Every structure is written in structure tokens, then in C-alpha cells.
Amino acid sequence: MSFGIDDLPVRDELRGKSPYGAPQLDVPVRLNTNENPYPLPEPLVERITERVREAARHLNRYPDRDAVELRTRLAEYLTKTAGHPVGVESVWAANGSNEVIQQLLQTFGGPGRTAIGFEPSYSMHGLISRGTGTGWISGPRNEDFTIDLAAAEKAIAEHRPDVVFVTTPNNPTGNAVPPETVLALYEAAQAAKPSMVVVDEAYIEFSHGDSLLRLIDGRPNLVVSRTMSKAFGAAGLRLGYLAAHPAVVDAVQLVRLPYHLSAITQATALAALEHTDTLLGYVEQLKAERDRLVAELRALGYEVTESDANFVQFGRFEDSHATWRKILDRGVLVRDNGVPGWLRVTTGTPAENDAFLDAVRDIKKEQSA
Ligand SMILES: Cc1ncc(COP(=O)(O)O)c(C=O)c1O
């Protein structure tokens, strides 16, 4: 027998667990990881090249440890798009919002502490909790995937978690959480502990509603987490950020690795932020395509969860994995998130969405034949 993980002295809570792993299969149409289907526009590619060339001249030096220029531009972006003034001292950036979440859990979670999320939701909240030694509590949702507020308040009062995750729009279900619900959860979390409430807004640019950024004023235990992986079409860049009270930004600096954001990352993100208007133009196209997917799936007789994101949850299937396979056999990769009866499709280009719709139409036809 070959030597494996279990033969190593790994931490007990990691034994028998699987790493995060959305399949990266080589198929014609990949609609499974909620990426933006549009490659960056050529003028932006040029600008990135220029900025990276300049940064390369200084790679003998460590990068700006506090990424001040980048955080300033991110604060300007938030101020402009969320209609609420945000200063550089309220913004922090890291390698993807996953790293932001990890830093938050290293700061406010950890051994002997717990975090709660309302599932199904973004699985990395639980996985990063485990990785940082934070106990994970799976909170409830209603049948229709909205947060069951009474049950959530009860769970918070009972478990008194140190960190509460609220994902809006939620992944994988797509629905947004009403601001009143977030406020009620915040109040419940403060009454119970007080604890940090992390609002994960990875998909907020695709939403019909507004960002909850304005809620951070006067609520020092509220954090809004964001990413350039989705709306900015820059998943390969690895750039996430948060907005919160400046004390939160000071606190996460206690755990960040020195020089965690490379000069190349900072230069690339700055170039992308110069092209915000073009990139947000793609978001409008994707929102229209998302709405088309919802309408056409419903017309085909599928159940669809209301979507404020760049993906759509559809069902119901007796055996969702078998349907996932049938769609894959037709050259389209969607996501089986393990939500019984449901699958998730990311909005692609119009041609990719047509390929997906043809595949599910064909499966319906096969079933009724
Ligand atoms: C809800 C949510 N938060 C965070 C992330 C992670 O994004 P990033 O690429 O910034 O690490 C994702 C990625 O799919 C997500 O769905």
C-alpha cells in the first residue's frame, strides 16, 4: 500500500476530509465555476502589460506591504458603485476573497471558537473555518432557500458563534438576502456574544438590489467581503477585498503574511480598476443573459431559484448527479453542488447559454419520448 495523508501526523480535524475541488474538465462549454465568460478586453490586456513591465523593474524590492494605492482605488470603486463613501482605511485586500475570509477567521475565529453559515451556501466558509481550527456550525434555511430568520436567530443564541457568514447573493442558490434579515442577524449576533458578521458579496454586481456596504457605518463588527473574480472577469488574478470599520483592517494585519500581495498582483489589479466602466458593461450583458436563462428554463418546465447572481440554480431532479452527467455528455459542464434535486449553471456567452439550453431541452425531449 502506498504512503498517504493518513500516514502523516496531520491534524485530527483534517483526517478523512477532501480538498475543495470543482472538476476542471476539458469540455467545449464550461459553466461550472461562476467565472465571467468574457476574456479581458485587449486595451486592458495592453495596460496590464505596461503596468506589469514597470513593476518588473522593481521586483528586487518587496511590494508595498499595505497596498495603499490599490486600496485607495478599491475604496473609490466602492464609493462610486455603492453610493456610499468608503475611505482607504476601511478597505483591505488579499489574494482572492478566500484569503480575506481566511484572514478574518484567523483573526476572529481559531481554536476554541466557532463560525456559522446558513447552508446550502459557499462551501469554503466551512472549509476555511476547519483549516483555521474554527468549529463550523451549519445553520438552517427554508425549503425555498431563503434564510429561516427565526431558526437562524435561535441557532445564534444557542451556539453563540464568533463569526456569522451571510452570503448575498447566495452561492449556490443565487438568491439575495434582504437587508432587514442581515440587520436582524447582526443584532442577534451582537446580543449573543458579540461576534463578527461577514457579508460575502462576491456576486453583488450582478444583483437587482444594492450592496449592504452602507450598513458598515456604526456597525464595527460588520464586514463586507468582495472579489474581482466575478464582475471584473479576473478570477485568474486572485484579488479579493473587504470593507469594514478601520479597526477591522488593523486587526487582520495581525495575521496577514508580510508582503502577501505581490507587486505583480497589485499592478494588474490597478490596471483592471482603470477599466471598470468597460468591465461593468459586460456585467449588464451577463445580467440580461442570466434573466434569459431563468425565463427559458422555466418555460421548459424546470424549477428555478430566483437569481441575483451570475448563475442559476435549477431543478428538480430525482437524481441530480445523473442529470449532471447527461448534460456533460452533451458537451456542457454545469455544477452539482450536492444540493439534493438541484444543479447550478453559470451564465456564459449567448452561444454557451444556447448550447446549455439545447442540452437540457434535448434531455427533456428524451424523457418525454
Ligand atoms: C460566495 C463566494 N465567496 C467567495 C468566493 C471566492 O472568490 P475568490 O476568487 O475571490 O477567492 C466565491 C467563489 O466562487 C464565492 O462563490
The ligand as an SDF file (V2000), in Angstrom:
LIG
                    3D

 16 16  0  0  0  0  0  0  0  0999 V2000
  -19.7310   33.3480   -2.2810 C   0  0  0  0  0  0  0  0  0  0  0  0
  -18.3040   33.3270   -2.7070 C   0  0  0  0  0  0  0  0  0  0  0  0
  -17.3940   33.9610   -1.9820 N   0  0  0  0  0  0  0  0  0  0  0  0
  -16.0940   33.9630   -2.3300 C   0  0  0  0  0  0  0  0  0  0  0  0
  -15.6550   33.2980   -3.4430 C   0  0  0  0  0  0  0  0  0  0  0  0
  -14.1880   33.2440   -3.7100 C   0  0  0  0  0  0  0  0  0  0  0  0
  -13.7770   34.1470   -4.5930 O   0  0  0  0  0  0  0  0  0  0  0  0
  -12.2410   34.4960   -4.8450 P   0  0  0  0  0  0  0  0  0  0  0  0
  -11.9650   34.0630   -6.2310 O   0  0  0  0  0  0  0  0  0  0  0  0
  -12.1990   35.9810   -4.6440 O   0  0  0  0  0  0  0  0  0  0  0  0
  -11.4050   33.8000   -3.8210 O   0  0  0  0  0  0  0  0  0  0  0  0
  -16.5580   32.6250   -4.2510 C   0  0  0  0  0  0  0  0  0  0  0  0
  -16.0840   31.9040   -5.4590 C   0  0  0  0  0  0  0  0  0  0  0  0
  -16.7480   31.1740   -6.1080 O   0  0  0  0  0  0  0  0  0  0  0  0
  -17.9130   32.6270   -3.8710 C   0  0  0  0  0  0  0  0  0  0  0  0
  -18.8260   31.9410   -4.5660 O   0  0  0  0  0  0  0  0  0  0  0  0
  1  2  1  0
  2  3  1  0
  2 15  2  0
  3  4  2  0
  4  5  1  0
  5  6  1  0
  5 12  2  0
  6  7  1  0
  7  8  1  0
  8  9  2  0
  8 10  1  0
  8 11  1  0
 12 13  1  0
 12 15  1  0
 13 14  2  0
 15 16  1  0
M  END
$$$$
